[in-house]
Amino acid sequence: MTIRFDYDPKDPITQRIGKQVHGQWRSLTEMIAIAIMLAILFALTRYILGFFVEDFRALSPQLPLVISAIMWGGIALGLVAAYMVMVAISRYRDLRRDQENELSGYRKGPITVELSERGISTRSVGRAEQVPWSSAQSVKMTPLGIGIALDDREYIPIGLDQLPQGMTGDEAMTLIETWRKSD
């Protein structure tokens, strides 16, 4: 049995399957949420420490100020670290986009894919490949279909509507996993 279909690499569903196969980076919204959580943590800690200010002052008059400075410094360092991670992610995305632009000539659609016990065969304008199942890193079921990760950038998306008539996503996953194990 073989599964044969065509897909366009620029199709939005194909790209969404790819994001689900390879994972997604943290968004700016998540970073802002982390900053808000840090601020709430600081406020709670400050409130709780307010009950012990007199006890701290009994130990040393400067201790409440030192504790506040340490807490603010920790929050500031956390935000600086989050910013540095965001810059690194942005530069990494730029690098990946440049790599994608270099490979764009090879990724012109449509791409014809044939999955069988022999492996994965792909054909497009000016390019033909035969990939054994042992080279596939992973196979993931997504809400939109199945994604076969070949490496950290390349993947084969199989939309649920591209499966042979009467075949479900679970049946296709079972068949693909059987082929992967036999290779």
Buried (B, 14 or more C-beta within 10 A) or exposed (E): EEBEBEBBBEBEBBEBBBEBBBEEEEEEEEBEEBBEEBEEBBEEBBEEBEEEEEEBEEEEEEBBEEBBEEBEEBBEEBBEEBEEEBEEBEEEEEEEEEEEEEEEEEBBBBBBBBBBEBBBBBBBEEEEBEBEBEEBEEBBBBEBBBBBBBEEEBBBBBBBEBBEEEBEBEEBBEBBEEBBEEE
